[in-house]
């Protein structure tokens, strides 16, 4: 659109610094959030705004079988204008035991080391830093098939791609990770 010859255009991708988790902080988090046997931890980071699709994650967890929900904790890191509304939606759906609001979280590498997988249910994205951080930490990702995310997530290779706003597909992806830990580990 700017009439620049294609051979003069270069794409510079986002990157994240590689930072090892602080073992002291990880130990504190393990103490604060003890894991029961056969329990799965997932992390979702992002502003509490419509773009990030948190309500579809809430609906997906509500769709899971009770036995699957009881084996799942989802950590929500971030803040924003929809936080109170999302908290109320979780409460109304009787899903409070399965979600933990972390607020602003300066220790993402440590949380990622605690979690089994990462979820980003965005409705649109550029190239999300959070997904790059999760991949950098060696975590499989469940993310929506939107512009920037598809540049780094290869479906069934390093994560699962689902359509935006499709809470049923998100529930199925979570179930796949819970019921097929070998697939999660491979990814």
N, C-alpha and C positions, 0 to 999 in steps of 0.2 A: 504493500500500500504506500510505501515511501519511495518506490522506484529505485531501490538499492539492488544491485545485481546479486543474485543468490550466492555467488562465490565470495562475496564480501561480508556475508552474514555468518556470525558464529553464535552458537547457543552456549551460554554459561549456566550450568546446572547448580542448584542449591547444594550445599554440603553442610555437614555438621562436624564439629570437632570430636575426636575420639577421646572420651574421658572414662577412665576406669571408675567403677563405683567405689565409694569410700566404705571400707569394711566396717568401720565403726557405725556409720549411719545405717548400713544394711542390717547390722546386728540389732540396732535400736528399732528398726522397722519390723524385723522378725518378732521382736518381743511385743511390740505394739499390736501387730496383726498376726497372731499365731495361726498357723495353718493346720486344719484338721486333716486326717487321713483321707485321701482321695478327693481333696478339695482343689478347685482350680481358681487361680487368680488371674484377672485380666485388667489391663490399664487402658483408660480412654482419656486423652488429654485434649484440651481445647477450650476456648471461650464458650460460655453458656449463651450462645446465640443461635438463631434458626439455622444458619449455614452449617453448623456442626452436626445436626441431626440427632441430638441426644434423645429426643422423644421417640425416635424409631428404635433406639437401643432399649429404652424402657419397655416399649411394646414387645420387642423381641424376647426380653427376659420374661415378660408376662406370658408369653406364648409357650415357653419351655415347660416340660413336664415338671411337676413338683419335685420329683427326685433329682432332676438335673439342676433345678434352681437351688436346691439345698446344698449342692456341691460347688456353687459358684459365688465368687465375690468379685464385683467390678468396682475398681477404684476410679473415681472421676476427679481428675486434676484440672483445676482452673476456676474461674469465676466469671461473672458477667450478668447481664440484665435478666436472663431467664432462670437464674439459679433458684429463686424462691418458687417459681412456677414448676420447675422440674422436681424440686423436693416435694411439692404438694402432689404432683402427678404420681410420684413413686409411693407416697404415703397412701393416696386414694386407692392405688392398685395393690396395696399390701405387699409391696416389694422392698420395703426399707431394709430388711436383713441382708439383702443381696447387693446393695450399693453403699459405697463409702465415699463421701465427699471429702476431698483433701484440701480444697481451697487452692490458693496459689502454691505451687509446689517447686521449690528450687532444687529438689533432689530427684529429678527424673531418672538419671542412670541407676540410682539406687532402687527406685520403685520398679524399674524395668527388670532389674536383677531378681526382684522378689516375685514378679509375675510370670505366668506361663505364656501369655500371648497379649497382643495389642489390638485394640478395636478403634477404627475411625469411620463413623457412619455419616460423613459429610455429604451435603447435597451438591456442593461444588468446592473446588480447591484449585490452588496453583500447584506447586510441588510442596506438599506438606512436610515441614521440618520434623514433626512428630513421627511420621512414618520412617523417615531417614534415621532418626534416633533409635526407633524400635529395631530396625534392620541392623543398625550398627551394634546393637546390644545382642544380636543373634535371636531375636524374637520373631515368630511368625505373626503375620498381620491379617486381620479381617478388615477390609476397607471397601468403600463403595467405588464402583467403576466410574470414576470421574476424571477429568482431564489430567491433572498432574500426578495423581495416584497411579494411573496405569503406566506411567513412565518408569516406575520402580517396582511395582508389584506384578509378578508373573503368576497368574492364577494356577493354583496347585503346585507351585514351585517354592515360593517364599511366602505365600499367603493365599488368601481366598478373596476373590473379587465378587461383590454382589451389586445388584442395581440399587441406586439411591431410592430412599423412601420405602424400601421393601423389607419391612420388619420380619416377614415370614422367612425370607432368604437369609436374613441376619440370624434368626433363631436357628435355622438349619446349619449355618456355618459354625455357630457356637457349639451346637450338638456334635458336629463332625469333630471338632477339636477335643471335646469332652469324651466322646465315645471311641475315638481313634487316636490315642496318644502317640502311637508310632508315626502317624501322618504328621502330627504337630511337631514331633521331634525331627522328622525328616525335613520339614519346611524350615 
